Amino acid sequence: MNVTLVDRRNHHLFQPLLYQVATAGLNPSDIASPVRRILRNQRNVEVLLADAHGIDLAQRCVLLDHATLPYDHLIIATGASHSYFGHPEWAQLAPGLKSIEDALEIRRRVLLAYELAEQEHDEAERERCMTFVVVGGGPTGVELAGALAEIARTALARDFRHIDPRRARVILLEAGPRILPSYPAELSASAVRQLNKLGVDVKMSEAVTGIDLGGVTTAHGRIEAHSVLWAAGVAASPLVAALGAELDRQGRARVSAQLTLPGSDNVYVVGDVAHVEQTTGPVPGVAPAAIQQGRYAAERIRRQLRGEASEPFRYRDKGSLATIGRAAAVADVGRLHFSGAFAWLVWLLVHIMALVGFRNRVLVFFEWLWSYVTYERGARLITGRIEPEPVAMPSAAARGANTSATGGQASLESLPASGAVVDPVEEASLESFPASDAPGWIGSTGR
Ligand SMILES: Cc1cc2nc3c(=O)[nH]c(=O)nc-3n(C[C@H](O)[C@H](O)[C@H](O)COP(=O)(O)OP(=O)(O)OC[C@H]3O[C@@H](n4cnc5c(N)ncnc54)[C@H](O)[C@@H]3O)c2cc1C
């Protein structure tokens, strides 16, 4: 049997620890491994770095950018990305967390926000710079909010001269009545308590109605915030949309009990892109489910080739864990529901073991040990653009005027397209530095 693995990225990414890259705890290479290296010893597997943009079911081939790839059996496992619930314009204002690029962008914005606050003379604007809003109270939102609050109070606490990072506001917004809705209610309540202890302001039943350059609008009012991070919606990879299968609300293909596309016994859809019904409901979009489905599909193909029958797929739920911060987590494992330090230790152990590659396990273990002892975050680098925003921020006064003119929604369309525009707020604050002190690396317009 010959296997071809097609991926548009050259690395496997362990998404559960992405939030640690976004909050400067780990480096990208700690949680990612080159696919070629992982499969180095699997002699019958070929790796193709390519984007699959379509599938021709009739001709049995995958359409790549510059070629077509014929198949006898196909497994589609293209995962999911963000959904902004019909507001694609929010993507630029509130980055989500799915890839290494996303994590580095979040890290850049968060660290830059403190740098801006340090140089800001206006009290209201400084507060805005030090306000972080995380939208979505699922595991990713909870982990992000907890880590942001933690670095403000520990790793960054003593590094600035004009601001006190411990006064940063981290707000977690959840549209539903509770955070971690897939966990038992007692664990959701425990998560709120643990987040509050870290200083996170958790607001439930508060749906976001607008995101603009100055902050966030909800049904309950307005939050002025420099950094808005998106952890709310998931949409399946569009690759399955044109295959004729029925799609669920997230765009996932409803597959048979054998994980195949209805009507195509040789085409499997697995992982985050598949909607798999079990007697207990749909299989959740989590890593163990994706791994079990991938294994099932591979094993079923082997059986098909040997002319053997297969049982339908059965998901084995091994439980869920979400971390909140240092010695703070929740665990839902079978009938056991627990939280706090023990849940956190279990979380650490499970995530170290789940990382791909011995090197990454060792590196992450020592990174975590180091930051546990020192309260440090080893990856506090601002990389990429050093302009504070992807587009210009109107000044505080102009923003007020803008708000009344547009009902709180500064339109992206009303801004120049280039993005290389000086932030008047920053410009003003930079002007007030003596020329020799003006830090040319921040708010610079030369690029
Ligand atoms: C921030 C975050 C935190 C998470 N935390 C947890 C957690 O704590 N526990 C847990 O169990 N789960 C967690 N998950 C969910 C878990 O990561 C996913 O359920 C799992 O990765 C799904 O695996 P998959 O193989 O279906 O998709 P993915 O892991 O997303 O893999 C899809 C692959 O397909 C490639 N691809 C996509 N489209 C194309 C194309 N057109 N052409 C070529 N290649 C393509 C991508 O490059 C990617 O390599 C988390 C997810 C995120 C984003």
Ligand as a Chemical Component Dictionary entry (heavy atoms), coordinates in Angstrom:
data_LIG
# 
_chem_comp.id                   LIG 
_chem_comp.type                 NON-POLYMER 
_chem_comp.pdbx_formal_charge   0 
_chem_comp.three_letter_code    LIG 
# 
loop_
_chem_comp_atom.comp_id 
_chem_comp_atom.atom_id 
_chem_comp_atom.alt_atom_id 
_chem_comp_atom.type_symbol 
_chem_comp_atom.charge 
_chem_comp_atom.model_Cartn_x 
_chem_comp_atom.model_Cartn_y 
_chem_comp_atom.model_Cartn_z 
_chem_comp_atom.pdbx_ordinal 
LIG C1  C1  C 0 -6.357 26.810 20.085 1  
LIG C2  C2  C 0 -6.875 25.389 20.102 2  
LIG C3  C3  C 0 -6.832 24.670 21.276 3  
LIG C4  C4  C 0 -7.302 23.360 21.305 4  
LIG N1  N1  N 0 -7.227 22.671 22.482 5  
LIG C5  C5  C 0 -7.613 21.388 22.520 6  
LIG C6  C6  C 0 -7.464 20.619 23.708 7  
LIG O1  O1  O 0 -6.998 21.110 24.727 8  
LIG N2  N2  N 0 -7.846 19.304 23.658 9  
LIG C7  C7  C 0 -8.359 18.745 22.535 10 
LIG O2  O2  O 0 -8.656 17.553 22.545 11 
LIG N3  N3  N 0 -8.520 19.444 21.398 12 
LIG C8  C8  C 0 -8.166 20.747 21.363 13 
LIG N4  N4  N 0 -8.303 21.468 20.201 14 
LIG C9  C9  C 0 -8.950 20.836 19.042 15 
LIG C10 C10 C 0 -7.974 19.946 18.301 16 
LIG O3  O3  O 0 -6.762 20.606 18.078 17 
LIG C11 C11 C 0 -8.620 19.534 16.997 18 
LIG O4  O4  O 0 -9.818 18.868 17.310 19 
LIG C12 C12 C 0 -7.732 18.628 16.182 20 
LIG O5  O5  O 0 -6.516 19.252 15.856 21 
LIG C13 C13 C 0 -8.465 18.231 14.901 22 
LIG O6  O6  O 0 -7.597 17.481 14.119 23 
LIG P1  P1  P 0 -7.798 17.429 12.526 24 
LIG O7  O7  O 0 -6.766 16.476 12.036 25 
LIG O8  O8  O 0 -9.211 17.183 12.212 26 
LIG O9  O9  O 0 -7.485 18.899 12.023 27 
LIG P2  P2  P 0 -6.178 19.787 12.171 28 
LIG O10 O10 O 0 -5.366 19.386 13.336 29 
LIG O11 O11 O 0 -6.656 21.192 12.099 30 
LIG O12 O12 O 0 -5.341 19.437 10.866 31 
LIG C14 C14 C 0 -5.784 19.817 9.585  32 
LIG C15 C15 C 0 -4.598 19.810 8.645  33 
LIG O13 O13 O 0 -5.067 19.943 7.333  34 
LIG C16 C16 C 0 -4.270 20.888 6.631  35 
LIG N5  N5  N 0 -5.119 21.469 5.596  36 
LIG C17 C17 C 0 -6.271 22.148 5.774  37 
LIG N6  N6  N 0 -6.809 22.471 4.597  38 
LIG C18 C18 C 0 -5.969 21.994 3.647  39 
LIG C19 C19 C 0 -5.976 22.014 2.215  40 
LIG N7  N7  N 0 -6.975 22.583 1.530  41 
LIG N8  N8  N 0 -4.948 21.459 1.568  42 
LIG C20 C20 C 0 -3.926 20.871 2.246  43 
LIG N9  N9  N 0 -3.874 20.810 3.589  44 
LIG C21 C21 C 0 -4.888 21.364 4.277  45 
LIG C22 C22 C 0 -3.819 21.859 7.696  46 
LIG O14 O14 O 0 -2.630 22.522 7.290  47 
LIG C23 C23 C 0 -3.632 20.958 8.908  48 
LIG O15 O15 O 0 -2.315 20.454 8.959  49 
LIG C24 C24 C 0 -7.840 22.765 20.134 50 
LIG C25 C25 C 0 -7.887 23.514 18.949 51 
LIG C26 C26 C 0 -7.394 24.805 18.926 52 
LIG C27 C27 C 0 -7.427 25.593 17.645 53 
# 
loop_
_chem_comp_bond.comp_id 
_chem_comp_bond.atom_id_1 
_chem_comp_bond.atom_id_2 
_chem_comp_bond.value_order 
_chem_comp_bond.pdbx_ordinal 
LIG C1  C2  SING 1  
LIG C2  C3  SING 2  
LIG C2  C26 DOUB 3  
LIG C3  C4  DOUB 4  
LIG C4  N1  SING 5  
LIG C4  C24 SING 6  
LIG N1  C5  DOUB 7  
LIG C5  C6  SING 8  
LIG C5  C8  SING 9  
LIG C6  O1  DOUB 10 
LIG C6  N2  SING 11 
LIG N2  C7  SING 12 
LIG C7  O2  DOUB 13 
LIG C7  N3  SING 14 
LIG N3  C8  DOUB 15 
LIG C8  N4  SING 16 
LIG N4  C9  SING 17 
LIG N4  C24 SING 18 
LIG C9  C10 SING 19 
LIG C10 O3  SING 20 
LIG C10 C11 SING 21 
LIG C11 O4  SING 22 
LIG C11 C12 SING 23 
LIG C12 O5  SING 24 
LIG C12 C13 SING 25 
LIG C13 O6  SING 26 
LIG O6  P1  SING 27 
LIG P1  O7  DOUB 28 
LIG P1  O8  SING 29 
LIG P1  O9  SING 30 
LIG O9  P2  SING 31 
LIG P2  O10 DOUB 32 
LIG P2  O11 SING 33 
LIG P2  O12 SING 34 
LIG O12 C14 SING 35 
LIG C14 C15 SING 36 
LIG C15 O13 SING 37 
LIG C15 C23 SING 38 
LIG O13 C16 SING 39 
LIG C16 N5  SING 40 
LIG C16 C22 SING 41 
LIG N5  C17 SING 42 
LIG N5  C21 SING 43 
LIG C17 N6  DOUB 44 
LIG N6  C18 SING 45 
LIG C18 C19 SING 46 
LIG C18 C21 DOUB 47 
LIG C19 N7  SING 48 
LIG C19 N8  DOUB 49 
LIG N8  C20 SING 50 
LIG C20 N9  DOUB 51 
LIG N9  C21 SING 52 
LIG C22 O14 SING 53 
LIG C22 C23 SING 54 
LIG C23 O15 SING 55 
LIG C24 C25 DOUB 56 
LIG C25 C26 SING 57 
LIG C26 C27 SING 58 
# 
